[in-house]
Amino acid sequence: MNLFDQISSDIMTAMKAREKEKLEALRGIKKVMLEAKSAEGGTGELSDPEALKIIQKLAKQGTESANIYKEQGREDLYDHEMFQVKVFETYLPQKMSEAELTEAIKTIIAEAGATSIKEMGKVMGIASKKLSGLADGKDISDKVKALLS
């Protein structure tokens, strides 16, 4: 069962259980996925890696929105947004720990043969592809910069 079908199935389960907030979050995911499927130039199919990118983007946007709500003192909207982010994250692979990220980047630096900060772009290209979904882009960038400096 691919990710799109899993979300459709979970929507039915949430409807039966009358989980209103979870249902809203799942419908949001499915809406964006359907838009991606029918987008101009699309194949009408959505692979799991594409679906994961969509969910990652929604989770990141939700977190950013929640932080804005918290700054403005809107705890009700913050709580709602964070609940949706938690639902999104159930479909994402588990993030790498700090130590795992460091080891993975050290390995990538060794593979690329990078020795200075001038080669950061080369390392980032490889790291972004290999660690996509497993770590945040900003965390990867910060770690590469620290290890090459």
C-alpha positions in Angstrom: 0.0 0.0 0.0 1.5 3.3 -1.0 1.4 6.4 1.1 -1.6 8.0 -0.8 -3.7 4.8 -0.2 -2.6 4.7 3.5 -3.7 8.3 4.0 -7.1 7.5 2.3 -7.5 4.5 4.6 -6.6 6.6 7.7 -9.2 9.2 6.6 -11.9 6.5 6.7 -10.7 5.3 10.1 -10.7 8.9 11.5 -14.2 9.5 10.1 -15.5 6.3 11.8 -13.8 7.3 15.1 -15.1 10.9 14.8 -11.6 12.3 15.3 -12.4 15.8 13.8 -8.9 17.4 14.1 -7.1 14.4 12.8 -9.5 14.1 9.9 -8.9 17.7 9.0 -5.1 17.2 8.9 -5.4 14.0 6.8 -7.8 15.7 4.4 -5.3 18.6 4.1 -2.6 16.1 3.1 -4.8 14.3 0.6 -5.9 17.6 -1.0 -2.3 18.7 -1.6 -1.4 15.2 -3.0 -4.4 15.2 -5.3 -3.3 18.7 -6.6 0.2 17.3 -7.2 -1.2 14.3 -9.1 -3.3 16.4 -11.4 -0.8 19.3 -11.8 0.2 20.3 -15.3 2.9 18.0 -16.5 2.1 15.4 -13.9 1.8 11.7 -14.7 -1.4 11.3 -12.6 0.6 9.1 -10.2 2.4 10.1 -7.0 5.4 8.1 -5.8 6.1 7.6 -2.2 9.2 9.9 -2.3 7.1 12.7 -3.9 4.4 12.1 -1.2 7.0 12.3 1.6 8.3 15.6 0.2 4.7 17.0 0.2 4.2 15.9 3.8 7.6 17.3 4.9 6.7 20.6 3.3 3.3 20.7 5.1 5.0 19.8 8.5 7.5 22.6 8.0 4.9 25.2 7.1 2.8 24.1 10.0 5.7 24.5 12.4 6.5 27.9 11.1 2.9 29.0 11.4 2.7 27.6 14.9 5.8 29.6 16.0 4.2 32.8 14.6 1.0 32.0 16.5 3.0 31.5 19.7 4.8 34.8 19.3 1.5 36.5 18.9 0.1 34.9 22.0 -2.5 32.8 20.2 -2.2 29.5 22.1 -5.4 28.1 20.7 -4.1 28.4 17.1 -0.7 27.2 18.2 -2.1 24.1 19.7 -4.3 23.3 16.7 -1.3 23.8 14.3 1.0 21.6 16.4 -1.6 18.9 16.5 -1.7 18.9 12.7 2.1 18.8 12.5 2.1 15.7 14.8 -0.3 14.0 12.5 1.9 14.9 9.5 5.0 13.6 11.3 3.4 10.1 11.8 3.9 9.5 8.0 7.5 10.8 7.9 10.6 8.7 8.6 12.2 9.2 11.9 14.7 12.1 12.0 18.4 11.3 12.5 20.0 12.0 15.9 22.8 14.6 16.2 25.4 11.9 16.4 24.0 9.9 13.4 23.9 13.1 11.3 27.5 13.9 12.2 28.7 10.4 11.2 26.7 10.5 7.9 28.1 13.8 6.9 31.7 12.8 7.8 31.2 9.8 5.5 29.9 12.0 2.7 32.8 14.5 3.1 35.3 11.6 2.9 33.5 10.2 -0.2 33.6 13.6 -1.9 37.2 14.2 -0.9 36.3 17.7 0.4 39.0 19.4 2.6 37.9 23.0 2.8 34.8 25.2 3.2 35.2 26.1 -0.5 33.9 22.6 -1.4 30.8 23.0 0.7 28.5 23.1 -2.4 29.8 19.8 -3.6 29.2 18.1 -0.2 25.8 19.8 0.2 24.7 18.4 -3.2 25.5 14.8 -2.1 24.2 15.2 1.5 20.9 16.8 0.4 20.1 13.8 -1.8 21.3 11.1 0.6 19.8 12.6 3.8 16.5 13.9 2.3 13.7 13.3 4.7 16.1 12.1 7.4 17.3 15.5 8.5 16.4 19.1 8.0 18.2 21.0 5.3 19.3 23.7 7.7 20.8 21.1 10.1 22.7 19.4 7.3 24.1 22.8 6.1 25.1 23.8 9.6 26.8 20.5 10.3 28.7 20.5 6.9 29.9 24.0 7.6 31.1 23.1 11.0 32.9 20.0 9.8 34.6 21.7 6.9 35.7 24.8 8.8 
